[in-house]
Amino acid sequence: MNHRQFGTAFLLVFGAGLAVVQLRQAVGWSGDPLVLAFRTLPFLWCAIAISYAGYWLRTTPAYDDYMLRIAGWAVGSGIGFVAVVSLLYVGTPIEQSALLYALADALSAGILAGLLIGLYDAAHKRTRSNIESFAQKLEGLNQYGRTLNESTTVDEISALSIEVGDILLDAESTAFLVSTSAGETVVDTTFSAEMTDRLPKIMATETATADVQLLSNIEGVPTDLSLYTVPLQTQERLGTIVLQATPQPTDSLETTVNKEQTYLFQLLGAHATTALTHLKSREEPLLSE
């Protein structure tokens, strides 16, 4: 069981257990109902919130790498709250059941407070990590861009573009296609031979666009295969870079497309387009037909 599964299971089960304790306290209460509402309902909501946080983290892969940090904050805060409440009751005559309920209340509030702090801390760390990673890739892309503009053949442009896709942009496979009178032709690829044969047909059936596309529901292609098409286009379509890459997680509920990932693909396309345009300006065919 990985950290994500263990951590979220802990929150789900522990939150549910604390909710049961609060309900049991409510069932056994014989005093004023209004007092019960103020003593039980807030902590019942805390327990429910803990379980919901476990469910949310289980369905949000963006925080996988920070699960231990979040769990650490939750456990540490819960223990801290329980310790403080225990010290407050030292030397005070109190029924054992009342003390247990008080400790359960403290644990509920402590874990929830720790979760909120942990999520904020994880979000901050994740944002900083993403910014640093994006900056490194952007710098690397610009260096490759200068080399691409010095290329003298389509083969050089293709090889460099594939190197950028596979190494710098973490693509699982990359293909470089150039437009000809017969359609788009594969110049170079790291896809399997079977998939390489399908690429020209896929490009022929896709609607031409100037934007990066995430292809889906492609006939004959596994549904779990994420293909991005990066158009190489000025006044006319010069070609396409196709990348098989895992879509990066996004915090937005409105889109599944990571803007930073898409921007890097667009920048690669822009550098490759500029290099192809330089070759085209020599009035030589990009490929011998």
MIDRENMAR-246315 format. One record per residue: x, y, z of N, C-alpha, C, O, CB in turn. Coordinates in steps of 0.001 Angstrom, whole numbers, plus 500000, padded with zeros to 6 digits. Last residue first. Glycine has a CB too. Layout:
BEGIN
XYZXYZXYZXYZXYZ ...
# end
This chain:
BEGIN
510001514399447643508753513666447434508884512723446247507933512017445912507581514638447215 512147515297450192512090514921448782510876514037448577510729513025449263513394514194448328 511021517824452399511325516420452151511295516180450661510503516792449944510329515483452884 510981520536452021511390520025453328511758518554453241512678518089453913510277520229454359 512383521940449052511353521122449711511873520585451041513044520229451171510915519949448797 513622525285449130513899523869448945512797523069449622512314523479450677515298523487449511 513727527985449589512973527485448432513361526060448084513422525677446916513193528387447225 514638528932451868515661528637450862515056528064449591515762527708448648516688527667451423 512521529027453535512883530282452871513963530082451815514181530949450969513354531298453897 512497526532454710511528526799453639511912528044452847511668528121451643510117526965454222 514358526878456724514643525956455623513749526253454429514194526226453282514456524499456075 512931528719458276514242529091457740514626528179456574515152528643455563515316529025458846 510763527146458968510544528326458124511850528799457507511879529231456354509905529461458937 511921525314460693511406524847459398511188526013458441511404525878457236510091524074459590 512504527057462832513591526350462147513141525850460778513891525948459807514087525173463000 509921527853463555510894528854463104512029528194462328512464528703461295511460529638464303 508898525375464373508297526080463235509261527112462668509406527234461452506983526760463653 510461524834466617510562523948465453509987524617464211510522524451463115509835522620465721 509600526947468295511014526838467910511171525967466659511922526315465748511848526252469076 506855526306468498507273527593467941508728527549467486509058528056466414507080528709468972 506886523788469730506340523940468381506789525229467723507073525251466526504832523891468421 507936524525472209508675523587471359508202523718469918509014523755468993508498522129471857 505787526114473028507101526728472828507993525833471977508726526324471118507773527013474179 503751524234473288503613525311472302504965525948471997505256526282470849502630526380472808 504774522728475402504574522086474101504474523143473000505036522977471918503302521203474118 504673524715477367505974524163476979505879523452475634506791523554474813506492523193478056 501887525082477533502745526181477098504109525674476643504644526151475642502916527197478225 501018522632478567500626523022477214501530524129476679501898524118475504499163523479477192 502120522812481135502520521726480248502214522090478799503042521885477912501808520415480636 500709525050482095502168525096481997502683524024481040503572524285480230502806524917483384 498036524176482050498444525283481184499962525343481015500454525649479929497934526604481747 496671521053481828497628521824482594498221522904481685498837522588480667498742520908483183 493362520235481524494557520584480762495451521480481613495026522544482061494183521286479428 490970519855482624491949518804482915493262519077482188494175518252482225491396517422482512 488969522381484204489727521863483072490679520774483526491138520769484668490497522986482378 487665523090486499487020523406485237487740522810484037487164522743482951486924524888485077 488997522809488796487908521863488601487275522031487224486444521218486819486854522035489690 492543523063488994491266523620488560490233522527488366490538521456487842491439524411487270 494930521890489486494090522165490648492714522670490245491804522702491074494764523178491553 496057519157487491495726520562487630494820520748488827494028519864489153495061521102486356 498662516868486498497477517232487281497303518731487375498275519486487342497562516642488674 499581516353483063499951516753484416498717517186485190497815517802484621500988517887484386 499089513530481060498603514871481414498952515201482857498658514427483767497080514974481202 501876511912479785500863511839480830500399513246481162501223514090481514501409511124482095 502281511803476255502692512310477565501544512191478546500380512350478180503166513774477467 503388511515473189502614510708474135503105511087475520504218510733475911502770509149473864 503250513982470711503870513517471948502889512650472726501723513002472900504338514708472807 504028515055467520503076514272468314503807513732469534504857513100469408502445513105467471 504276517889465599504984517074466582503926516370467418503029517014467962505953517942467481 503797518516462145503226518304463479504219517527464338504907516627463859501867517547463392 503976520966459471504112519637460050503485519579461428502740520473461828505576519236460125 503184523258458240504489522715457889504682521299458414505464520525457860505582523610458422 500437524826456935500826523762457867502146523161457396502229522619456293499716522660457968 500916528354456413500529527013455994501011526004457027501866526291457865501101526682454593 501732530498457779500615530692456856500069529356456385498903529246456007501049531537455655 502632528297460074502703529747459887501496530122459033500362530071459508504075530201459207 503029525543462274502191526255461313502505527741461305502630528374462354500717526035461627 502913522706463632504018523537463153503453524333461995503405523850460864505290522675462721 501007521670466474501078522075465067502299522940464785502672523793465590499815522827464673 501171518964468380501700520325468411501866520775466964502780520308466285503066520405469204 499059516784470038499544517211468726499943518678468820499169519522469274498460516992467614 499316514234472428499248515674472196499768515953470786500802515418470387500074516466473272 497654511447473613498453511985472512498226513487472388497092513949472259498105511274471184 497493509022475925497279510467475792498226511019474732499441511055474927497495511193477155 495912506043476214497046506664475539496732508140475307495802508468474570497362505942474191 493744504712477116494615505289478141495848505965477545496729506410478280495047504211479118 492536503645474883491906504809475502492800505470476551492637506654476845490590504406476135 494587502752472073494130502504473444493614503774474109494180504851473926495260501911474275 493276503225468831494317503617469779493796503376471190492664503758471488494735505113469582 491164502747467164492330501885467035493469502216467972494518501572467928492823501940465658 490074506060467117489801504678466717491109503907466541492031504359465861488975504643465409 490333508055469904490867507797468571490662506328468238491046505454469015492372508180468481 489575509474472259488614508655471506489063508434470063488284508601469124487234509315471519 491650512413471966490943511389472739489966510668471826489581511172470771490201512013473959 494423514603472070493527513747471307492905512692472211493559512152473103494272513082470144 494861517764472840494953516474473519493932515566472859492727515726473054494702516601475079 496577520184470878495381519392471149495742518136471937496792517530471724494673519015469835 497625523504470494497974522171470982496687521433471335495813521981472006498933522251472219 496290525271467617496513525084469047496954523656469349496698522730468580495245525423469833 495488525530465082496751526184465413497118525993466876498145526498467328496676527665465091 494270522569463429494118523685464358495480524276464653496504523611464497493422523236465663 492441520225461549493626521070461649493348522263462558492294522892462455494071521548460253 490997517379462927490743518722462427491979519590462633492504519686463742489515519345463127 492196514157461941492020515194462950491817516554462295492389516844461245493226515235463895 492756512468459879491365512504460341491116513593461376489966513923461665490981511164460921 495462512742459497494576513025458364493124513160458800492347513880458172494696511930457314 496515511863461877496614513283461560495691513669460418495191514793460372498043513644461211 495993509123461606495377509884462698495389511369462378494390512059462582496109509622464030 497631508537459439496179508379459307495446509165460384494418509791460123495788506897459383 500193509004460537499714509798459399498203509717459215497564510713458875500399509342458130 500128507014462769500158508460462977499701509278461768498885510182461942501538508872463349 500317504316462253498978504889462406498979506420462423497962507050462131498347504373463678 502995503714462205502231503528460970500859504189461048500298504579460023502073502042460670 503580504135464905504149505027463898503382504928462588503142505940461930505627504701463668 502376501952466107501809503277466332502324504273465306501586505161464880502132503763467740 504090499922465161502649499865464900502011501242465040501208501652464202501970498873465855 506571500684466172506374500619464721504889500629464374504478501269463406507043499360464142 506260503053468897506382501697468372506109501715466875505490502648466363505411500727469098 507972506250468835506795505405469018507099503993468523508081503774467814505568505994468272 509934507919468186510282506953469225509052506131469618509079505403470610510869507672470461 510801509088464894509836508752465940510461507840466983511393507088466698508599508087465335 510893511143461936511568510366462975510587510147464113509647510923464285512865511086463480 509053511780459934510488511929459700511276511068460676512204510357460292510911513404459828 506052510848458529506884510720459726508354510821459336508842510047458513506604509380460458 504072513146456748505007512024456702505874512021457951506370513063458379505886512094455435 500819514094455862501929514245456800502755512962456842502223511858456953501409514601458213 500141514329452329499736514312453728500947514481454625501989514964454181498998513011454065 501207514554449865500461513321450135499941513256451564499365512247451972501335512116449862 502682516839449910501479516830449070500615515609449327499418515624449038501861516883447603 503523517070453420503865516913452003502565516927451204501478517017451775504677515583451747 504625518060456621503553518064455622504121517944454216505081518629453862502710519341455742 506250515900458903506335517044458001505247516923456949504973515835456444507737517134457339 506528514944462321505932514755461002506037516045460204505927517142460753504457514306461120 507977513250464892508072514495464135507569514227462725508117513383462015509539515047464118 507036511935468082507187511762466631507203513133465970506533514062466423506037510878466042 507746510376471190507605511597470401507795511259468930508609510406468577508624512682470856 506831509026474388507219508838472983506969510148472250506098510931472631506423507652472312 506630510126476892506958508705476793507410508356475379508270507495475192505749507842477194 508064513256477831507139512486476999507589511028476952508785510737476969507056513080475564 509527515138479312509066513897479956508016513143479148507166512463479723508506514210481317 510767517281478225509340517433478520508705516152479047507487516083479212508606517882477282 513434516389477922513144517611478672511685517699479100511391518141480211513501518821477843 513226513835476574514107514064477728513650515256478567513497515142479783515546514288477256 511267513818474550511499512620475365512284512902476644512037512281477677512234511588474550 511302516470473461510081515824473929510345514704474903509724514637475964509306515299472771 514019516893472798513334517788473739512108517104474331511888517145475542512925519102473041 514356514851470929515179514865472145514538515749473216514517515394474395516610515362471828 512615515702468971512316514453469684513122514367470976512633513872471991512615513230468788 513976517992468160512612518100468691512235516862469489511615516957470548511607518313467552 516370516922467171516394517805468334515016517915468981514901517931470207516895519189467936 515395515433464981516131514769466062516147515616467329515960515098468430517564514467465620 514204517468463399513412516356463923514096515709465121513464515464466148513172515314462832 516408519030462737515282519623463474514454518536464137514052518665465293514394520470462535 517893517138461302518445517742462514517336518334463379517326518161464598519472518827462155 516152516594459179516546515512460083517112516061461393516847515517462465517578514604459405 516050518984457820514857518549458545515213517459459549514646517405460641513780518043457566 519080520924458263518271519895457603517059519564458467517039519823459671519112518615457331 520382522768459777520419522962458323519607521919457562519461522019456344521849522933457838 519949524653462790519869523394462043519779523665460547519184524650460110518658522563462507 519781526868464304521038526698463569521038525426462723522009525148462018522213526669464540 517426526626465617517504527669464592518798527608463790518906528219462727517372529030465233 518109524659467493517178524341466403517289525359465274517249524989464101515734524294466925 519687526133469260520308525076468451519418524706467270519914524467466169520590523829469312 517744527776470369518871528386469654519567527362468758519983527678467644519880528990470652 516128525811471553515604526666470487516708527316469680516625527401468455514708527733471068 517664524770473585517402523925472421516913524765471244517231524481470089516368522837472765 517429527030475231518748526612474750518609525709473526519342525861472549519527525883475867 514694527002475703515273528146475002516670527825474478517055528293473406515327529362475927 514473524606477140513816524754475840514415525905475043514618525786473834512316524976476025 515882525210479498516366524170478595515768524285477207516461524088476209516063522811479163 514178527180480542515562527518480206516143526496479234516813526859478267516425527592481479 511901525605480926511841526764480042513237527180479604513458527497478435511133527933480733 512784523771482797512389523295481470512349524442480469512718524274479306511022522605481533 513259525537484948514347524720484407514019524232482994514868524274482104514624523521485328 510673526562485370511769527466485004512937526697484387513535527154483413512250528250486237 509289524255486124508898524964484906510030525869484429510315525939483234507620525789485147 510578523663488542510628522706487437510305523385486113510960523132485102509654521549487684 509896525960490033511304525638489779511444524686488600512318524867487752511947525023491027 507100525708490043507724526901489463509185526621489115509658526994488042507625528097490440 506759523289491386506299523424490001506960524610489313507336524529488144504778523576489956 507787523954493909508422522894493124508042523003491652508886522833490773508030521515493668 505944525921494690507358526272494534508089525244493681508909525601492835508033526391495904 503608524346494771503690525505493882505142525891493630505529526156492492502921526695494476 504307522511496760504021522041495402504131523183494401504680523012493313502622521410495331 504562524130499007505718523364498528505519522943497076506443523009496266505951522124499414 501892525079499165503009526012499013504239525301498448504882525801497525503348526668500364 500498522701499540500198523524498365501331524509498094501692524748496941498872524283498560 501581521888501984501807521075500785501554521882499519502296521768498543500910519833500803 500603523942503650502047523731503518502364522954502247503291523300501516502600522987504745 497848523494503377498425524783502993499924524645502755500453525168501774498153525844504077 497702520903504400497296521157503017497867522481502520498317522580501379495763521163502897 498572521365507050499317520480506158498985520707504698499875520705503848499049519049506512 496543523015508036497919523525507962498741522688506985499511523227506189498582523518509364 494404521216507810494354522507507118495750523099506965496102523619505906493446523487507877 495302519121509451495034518895508027495046520204507252495626520290506170493688518191507841 495392520357511949496627519900511321496464519653509834497367519936509046497110518645511989 492643520739512345493539521896512271494857521520511596495375522272510771493807522461513680 491846518042512427491339518925511373492225520155511220492527520571510102489895519349511676 493228517155514704493515516548513397493041517457512271493742517631511274492844515163513279 492042518829516685493470518860516404493823518298515043494617518885514307494208518106517456 489330518158516715489727519523516376491199519586515987491567520313515064489455520465517552 489595515417517436488889515819516211489335517205515763489674517416514599487363515801516433 490937515602519893491565514889518778490929515288517451491628515477516456491456513370518980 489069516943521447490370517565521187491057516917519989491679517598519174491271517464522426 487034515024521480486786516358520921488100517034520542488229517618519467486008517233521926 488361512974522795487910512750521416487627514077520726487933514251519547486650511861521392 488693514170525285489887513854524493489524513605523033490278513975522132490608512625525074 486025514287526036486788515531525908488046515310525070488416516152524252487167516078527299 485435511582526166484747512406525176485489513729524957485570514226523834483296512676525618 487098510884528308487311510275526989486648511093525893487219511281524819486773508840526967 485941512361530382487319512641529966487593512083528572488242512734527753488317512048530977 483465511121530567483518512539530193484914512918529716485068513693528772483104513430531382 484276508590531396483600508739530105483645510185529625483837510451528438482146508266530204 485359509152533935486215508624532872485587508812531500486280509156530542486502507148533109 484545512267535484484211510893535123485073510447533936485453511240533075482699510765534782 486865514085537438486007514005536259485752512545535941486626511695536107486647514732535045 488740516295539340487848515127539402486871515136538233486126516100538058487074515102540738 491909517229538272490502517623538297489631516384538357489764515501537510490141518479537062 494495516434537919494091516824539272492651517256539388492199517616540475494954517919539752 494410517451534592495238516827535631494809517350537008494767518559537233496757517113535380 493121518737532579492294517928533478493106517227534566492546516487535374491530516898532680 495097519966531139494074520808531764493258520043532797492765520621533766493149521382530704 496482517808530091497113518606531146496096519473531875496210519692533081498215519483530559 494638517007528138494986516095529237495608516858530398495298516587531558495953515002528749 494725519187526410493489518904527147493769517982528328493195518160529402492434518272526218 497385518863525453496983520086526159495735519842526999495683520238528163496729521229525159 497244516347524205498170516570525320497768517792526138497804517762527368499602516740524800 495409516822522157495081515850523211495975516069524431495507515983525566495236514396522685 496881518642520603495612519052521207495241518128522364494812518589523422494490519060520152 499061516969519845499268518201520606498006518664521314498048519035522486499765519296519695 497833514985518342498513514614519591498721515844520474498577515774521694499872513936519290 496940516603516195495991515853517022496593515474518366495950515621519405495533514598516292 499380517527515155498430518479515725497425517779516628497090518286517699497701519231514615 500488515084514278501169515917515268500231516898515948500281517080517164502298516669514619 498583514246512365498866513429513552499515514276514650499128514188515815499783512240513185 498700516417510506497438515994511123497685515227512420497075515519513448496632515125510146 501418516542509745500781517698510375499516517278511123499281517727512245500445518770509320 501614513967508610502439514347509751501864515539510506501824515552511736503843514664509290 499897514134506432499570513216507532500367513564508785499850513465509898499846511758507119 501359515976504889500006516306505353499622515440506547499094515934507543498981516123504215 503717514504504452503778515823505092502412516200505672502319516682506801504247516900504079 502735512273503098503381512102504399503462513422505163503294513448506382504781511518504219 501778513482500733500857512815501647501466512640503031500782512840504035500451511465501087 503058514639498662503065515388499919502185514741500985501879515356502007502606516813499676 502721513296496339504091513399496846504164514069498217505215514064498858504945514169495863 499929513635495882500504512320496197501872512423496865502150511722497838500620511489494932 498491515823495109499135515876496425499766514546496828500103514353497997498128516293497472 497314515299492677498289516386492738499059516408494055500161516952494116497593517713492534 495275513424492731496661512942492629497711514033492758498890513727492934496851512246491325 492560513174494435493335514315493941494805513931493876495521514093494864493134515564494846 491202511201495710490787511483494332491549512658493727491225513098492624489294511766494287 492304511226498245492363509977497478492041510219496009492558509511495145491393508943498063 491593513758499132493000513483498836493162512204498022494067512112497193493802513380500131 488845513313499514489307514300498533490759514047498143491114514114496966489152515722499089 488807511394501577488227511076500266488774512021499197489125511584498101486683511163500319 490020512903503629490613511647503171490109511246501802490886510806500955490328510544504158 488164514951503870489526515278503434490244514028502940490985514077501958490324515931504583 486026513485504878485918514069503537487301514433502995487578514248501809485010515318503562 487032512858507408486742511781506452486652512319505032487139511691504092485437511068506824 487171515484508427488386514660508345488185513530507337489058513270506509488755514079509738 484496516256508392485450516968507535486742516178507373487347516194506301485757518356508112 483476514591510374483019514415508988483997515081508019484291514538506955481594515003508801 484803515707512575485050514309512212484638514043510768485347513362510026484293513365513160 483677518294512557485133518116512429485461516702511963486290516511511073485838518407513774 481026517690513034481391518242511726482894518139511495483337517923510367480938519706511613 481344516874515666480837515916514680481182516386513274481581515589512424479306515732514826 482097519222516821483110518172516723482661517044515785483486516350515191483419517606518115 479684520696516642480927521204516029481980520111515830482667520076514809481512522315516891 477806518891518041477728519154516600479023519711516005479439519242514945476607520117516327 478467518857520878478667517702519995478745518058518517479638517590517811477559516722520199 478001521190522262479122520352522681479468519274521659480613518829521578478810519707524007 475761522322521146477001523100521133478219522261521514479343522587521130476879524280522080 473912520252521564474173520741520208475499521488520136476268521316519191473034521652519741 473893520022524351474396518916523531474775519393522135475807519004521588473348517802523435 472648522396525006474037522187525423474675521077524594475833521171524189474110521843526928 470157521787523966470900522917523417472380522814523777473252523108522959470318524244523929 469246519651525544469571519416524128470389520551523514471222520310522640468292519227523329 470476519114528802469818520075527920470222519812526464471415519753526166470177521528528331 471114515577529341470956516963529770470213517807528752469430517300527948472301517574530042 471791513106528564470503513241529255470245514669529718469262514933530411470451512302530448 473386511269526000473234512563526687471845512672527300470845512371526650473480513742525709 473798509050524457473826508874525908473622510157526697473677510145527926475117508266526306 473741510107521887472726509126522283472654508990523798471570508833524359473023507762521649 476024511719521877474702512333521738473602511393522210472644511822522854474454512737520285 478044509825522059477903510810523129476515511449523085475904511690524126478996511893523017 477663508590519632477441507819520861477265508762522048476439508523522928478617506843521120 478428510630517946477037510166517913476703509371519174475599509471519710476784509304516658 481155510757518591480290511914518830478817511514518840478046512012519659480533512989517765 481977508210517754482130508598519163481212509773519492480569509789520541483603508967519473 481486508421515016480729507439515806480799507786517289479803507672518003481269506006515566 483429510310514345482012510646514169481131509702514979480137510132515565481621510589512679 485723508841514817485447509993515674483990510432515554483385510870516532486376511157515317 485445506979512705485461506537514102485147507667515062484391507482516016486807505939514448 485645508631510463484400507896510705484318507430512157483252507479512770484293506688509754 488296509482510781487206510453510813485876509791511098485070510306511873487133511205509504 489580507019510495489685507737511764488578508777511884487988508942512951491062508408511894 488935506327507838488537505456508953488548506217510272487629506077511079489470504237509043 490001508544506377488620508087506206488143507300507423487075507576507971488496507226504944 492674508644507253491774509776507483490310509362507377489480509777508186492068510895506489 493622506104506417493698506503507826492712507631508117491992507582509115495133506943508189 493279506335503667492506505324504400492487505658505891491457505514506550493100503905504173 495165508306503113493746508614502917492857507605503638491804507968504162493406508636501421 497554506911503795497183508171504440495708508480504314495065508872505289497978509301503857 497507504641502096497555504492503550497064505760504244496255505693505170498982504156504008 497436505794499532496376504888499959496336504766501476495261504785502076496568503513499328 499827507343499606498522507957499345497388507077499856496483507560500536498344508220497846 501878505506500053501603506553501033500217507153500851499520507437501825502650507644500940 500700502191499068501544503363498989501095504417499999500092504257500695501527503936497572 500857498808500000500000500000500000500893501242500000501772501348500855499030500005501240 
# end
